[in-house]
Amino acid sequence: MVASSQQIRQLLDRLEQLPPERVAEVQDFVEFLAAKERDEAFATLSKVADQVAAAGIKPMTSDEIDAEIKAYRAERRAARS
């Protein structure tokens, strides 16, 4: 979920009203949440990688990945036209 501009503005307004030590606490909490998101994303990616390996699927090379990305982008552009 992406925060709306209004939500961000309201949060910033509230932050501006806090004393510096509370702003530092908020910053620590936001950094904690960001780390948690990264950890969860890594766990999901690792799980998928394990499933791919267990299925015996050969890893793609960086050239193959680039080709897939270019093909996907071309399909999206064509669909918009």
C-alpha positions as a Markdown table, in Angstrom:
| # | Residue | x | y | z |
|---|---|---|---|---|
| 1 | Met | 0.0 | 0.0 | 0.0 |
| 2 | Val | 1.3 | 3.4 | -0.9 |
| 3 | Ala | 0.5 | 6.3 | 1.4 |
| 4 | Ser | -1.5 | 9.2 | -0.2 |
| 5 | Ser | 0.0 | 12.7 | -0.4 |
| 6 | Gln | -2.6 | 13.8 | 2.2 |
| 7 | Gln | -1.5 | 11.0 | 4.6 |
| 8 | Ile | 2.1 | 12.0 | 4.2 |
| 9 | Arg | 1.4 | 15.7 | 4.7 |
| 10 | Gln | -0.6 | 14.9 | 7.9 |
| 11 | Leu | 2.3 | 12.8 | 9.2 |
| 12 | Leu | 4.8 | 15.5 | 8.4 |
| 13 | Asp | 2.6 | 18.1 | 10.1 |
| 14 | Arg | 2.5 | 16.0 | 13.2 |
| 15 | Leu | 6.3 | 15.3 | 13.1 |
| 16 | Glu | 6.9 | 19.0 | 13.0 |
| 17 | Gln | 5.1 | 19.4 | 16.3 |
| 18 | Leu | 7.2 | 16.8 | 18.1 |
| 19 | Pro | 10.3 | 17.6 | 20.1 |
| 20 | Pro | 13.6 | 16.5 | 18.6 |
| 21 | Glu | 14.0 | 13.5 | 20.8 |
| 22 | Arg | 10.5 | 12.2 | 19.8 |
| 23 | Val | 11.4 | 12.8 | 16.1 |
| 24 | Ala | 14.5 | 10.6 | 16.7 |
| 25 | Glu | 12.3 | 7.9 | 18.1 |
| 26 | Val | 10.0 | 8.1 | 15.1 |
| 27 | Gln | 13.0 | 7.8 | 12.8 |
| 28 | Asp | 14.3 | 4.7 | 14.7 |
| 29 | Phe | 10.8 | 3.2 | 14.3 |
| 30 | Val | 10.6 | 3.9 | 10.6 |
| 31 | Glu | 14.0 | 2.4 | 10.1 |
| 32 | Phe | 12.9 | -0.7 | 12.1 |
| 33 | Leu | 9.8 | -1.0 | 9.8 |
| 34 | Ala | 11.9 | -0.6 | 6.7 |
| 35 | Ala | 14.3 | -3.3 | 7.9 |
| 36 | Lys | 11.3 | -5.6 | 8.6 |
| 37 | Glu | 10.0 | -5.0 | 5.1 |
| 38 | Arg | 13.4 | -5.9 | 3.6 |
| 39 | Asp | 13.7 | -9.0 | 5.7 |
| 40 | Glu | 10.2 | -10.2 | 4.7 |
| 41 | Ala | 10.9 | -9.5 | 1.0 |
| 42 | Phe | 14.2 | -11.4 | 1.3 |
| 43 | Ala | 12.4 | -14.4 | 3.0 |
| 44 | Thr | 9.8 | -14.5 | 0.2 |
| 45 | Leu | 12.5 | -14.3 | -2.5 |
| 46 | Ser | 14.5 | -17.0 | -0.8 |
| 47 | Lys | 11.4 | -19.3 | -0.6 |
| 48 | Val | 10.8 | -18.8 | -4.3 |
| 49 | Ala | 14.4 | -19.4 | -5.1 |
| 50 | Asp | 14.3 | -22.7 | -3.1 |
| 51 | Gln | 11.1 | -23.7 | -4.9 |
| 52 | Val | 12.7 | -23.0 | -8.3 |
| 53 | Ala | 15.9 | -24.9 | -7.3 |
| 54 | Ala | 13.8 | -27.9 | -6.1 |
| 55 | Ala | 11.9 | -27.9 | -9.4 |
| 56 | Gly | 15.2 | -28.3 | -11.2 |
| 57 | Ile | 14.8 | -25.0 | -13.2 |
| 58 | Lys | 18.0 | -23.7 | -14.4 |
| 59 | Pro | 18.8 | -20.1 | -13.2 |
| 60 | Met | 18.5 | -17.4 | -15.9 |
| 61 | Thr | 21.6 | -15.5 | -17.0 |
| 62 | Ser | 21.6 | -11.7 | -16.7 |
| 63 | Asp | 21.4 | -11.6 | -20.5 |
| 64 | Glu | 18.2 | -13.7 | -20.4 |
| 65 | Ile | 16.7 | -11.6 | -17.7 |
| 66 | Asp | 17.5 | -8.4 | -19.7 |
| 67 | Ala | 15.8 | -10.0 | -22.8 |
| 68 | Glu | 12.7 | -10.9 | -20.8 |
| 69 | Ile | 12.5 | -7.4 | -19.4 |
| 70 | Lys | 12.8 | -5.8 | -22.8 |
| 71 | Ala | 10.2 | -8.2 | -24.3 |
| 72 | Tyr | 7.8 | -7.4 | -21.4 |
| 73 | Arg | 8.3 | -3.6 | -21.9 |
| 74 | Ala | 7.7 | -4.0 | -25.6 |
| 75 | Glu | 4.4 | -5.9 | -25.0 |
| 76 | Arg | 3.3 | -3.1 | -22.6 |
| 77 | Arg | 4.1 | -0.4 | -25.1 |
| 78 | Ala | 2.3 | -2.3 | -27.9 |
| 79 | Ala | -0.8 | -2.8 | -25.6 |
| 80 | Arg | -0.9 | 1.0 | -24.9 |
| 81 | Ser | -0.9 | 1.8 | -28.6 |
